[in-house]
Amino acid sequence: MRVICVNTGTKYSEWFVDNLKHMIDTYSNLKYDSFEIIRDDIYDDERGVFNKLLMFKYFTDDQNIYFDLDMLIKGDCNHFLRKDFTLCHAHWRDPHHTPLNSSIMSWVGNHSYIFETFENNPEYYMFKYN
């Protein structure tokens, strides 16, 4: 299993990466083979949201779980592991906004179509989902 995070831009310092790894190692009960940090700043967006899509290009096998750097982990995270691509339901959002939240995502195998769809027209998606 692989744990993934993204640290691009200047919003989060290295402390956040170290803290996430500490919380995962100390509290999550996840048994992982690799802790991956995406640092490629391909898409120059101030929030770094679109660089997150690179994980679907880079990691196309095995069990994967992604965490945003600002997550607080206080307990077992094994219940987040999913075979099918799954992300959080944002029950707190306005009904006219997307009900999806990408702070935690989990999947097994190749979901590179997510990156490929974005990559086919990045200007459109970066404008639409700014």
JOZI-V28065 format. One record per residue. N is the residue number from 1. RES is the residue in one small letter. SS is DSSP state (A for helix, B for strand, O for the rest). NEAR is the number of other ideal C-beta (glycine too) atoms within 8 Angstrom. Layout:
((N & RES & SS & NEAR) (N & RES & SS & NEAR))
//
This chain:
((1 & m & O & 11) (2 & r & B & 13) (3 & v & B & 13) (4 & i & B & 13) (5 & c & B & 14) (6 & v & B & 15) (7 & n & O & 11) (8 & t & O & 9) (9 & g & O & 9) (10 & t & O & 2) (11 & k & O & 5) (12 & y & O & 9) (13 & s & O & 4) (14 & e & A & 6) (15 & w & A & 7) (16 & f & A & 11) (17 & v & A & 12) (18 & d & A & 8) (19 & n & A & 8) (20 & l & A & 13) (21 & k & A & 9) (22 & h & A & 8) (23 & m & A & 13) (24 & i & A & 15) (25 & d & A & 6) (26 & t & A & 6) (27 & y & A & 9) (28 & s & O & 12) (29 & n & O & 8) (30 & l & O & 11) (31 & k & O & 4) (32 & y & O & 10) (33 & d & O & 5) (34 & s & B & 6) (35 & f & B & 9) (36 & e & B & 11) (37 & i & B & 9) (38 & i & B & 14) (39 & r & O & 7) (40 & d & O & 7) (41 & d & O & 9) (42 & i & O & 6) (43 & y & O & 9) (44 & d & O & 3) (45 & d & O & 10) (46 & e & O & 4) (47 & r & O & 6) (48 & g & O & 12) (49 & v & O & 8) (50 & f & A & 12) (51 & n & A & 15) (52 & k & A & 11) (53 & l & A & 11) (54 & l & A & 12) (55 & m & A & 13) (56 & f & A & 12) (57 & k & A & 10) (58 & y & A & 8) (59 & f & O & 10) (60 & t & O & 9) (61 & d & O & 5) (62 & d & O & 9) (63 & q & B & 9) (64 & n & B & 13) (65 & i & B & 16) (66 & y & B & 14) (67 & f & B & 13) (68 & d & O & 10) (69 & l & O & 11) (70 & d & O & 7) (71 & m & O & 10) (72 & l & O & 5) (73 & i & O & 11) (74 & k & O & 5) (75 & g & O & 7) (76 & d & O & 7) (77 & c & O & 12) (78 & n & A & 8) (79 & h & A & 5) (80 & f & A & 9) (81 & l & O & 10) (82 & r & O & 9) (83 & k & O & 4) (84 & d & O & 6) (85 & f & O & 9) (86 & t & B & 8) (87 & l & B & 9) (88 & c & B & 9) (89 & h & B & 6) (90 & a & O & 10) (91 & h & O & 5) (92 & w & O & 3) (93 & r & O & 9) (94 & d & O & 4) (95 & p & O & 4) (96 & h & O & 3) (97 & h & O & 7) (98 & t & O & 5) (99 & p & O & 7) (100 & l & B & 8) (101 & n & B & 9) (102 & s & B & 11) (103 & s & B & 8) (104 & i & B & 13) (105 & m & B & 11) (106 & s & B & 13) (107 & w & B & 12) (108 & v & B & 8) (109 & g & O & 7) (110 & n & O & 5) (111 & h & O & 9) (112 & s & A & 9) (113 & y & A & 7) (114 & i & A & 10) (115 & f & A & 11) (116 & e & A & 9) (117 & t & A & 7) (118 & f & A & 11) (119 & e & A & 7) (120 & n & O & 5) (121 & n & O & 6) (122 & p & A & 9) (123 & e & A & 6) (124 & y & A & 7) (125 & y & A & 10) (126 & m & A & 11) (127 & f & A & 7) (128 & k & A & 6) (129 & y & O & 6) (130 & n & O & 5))
//
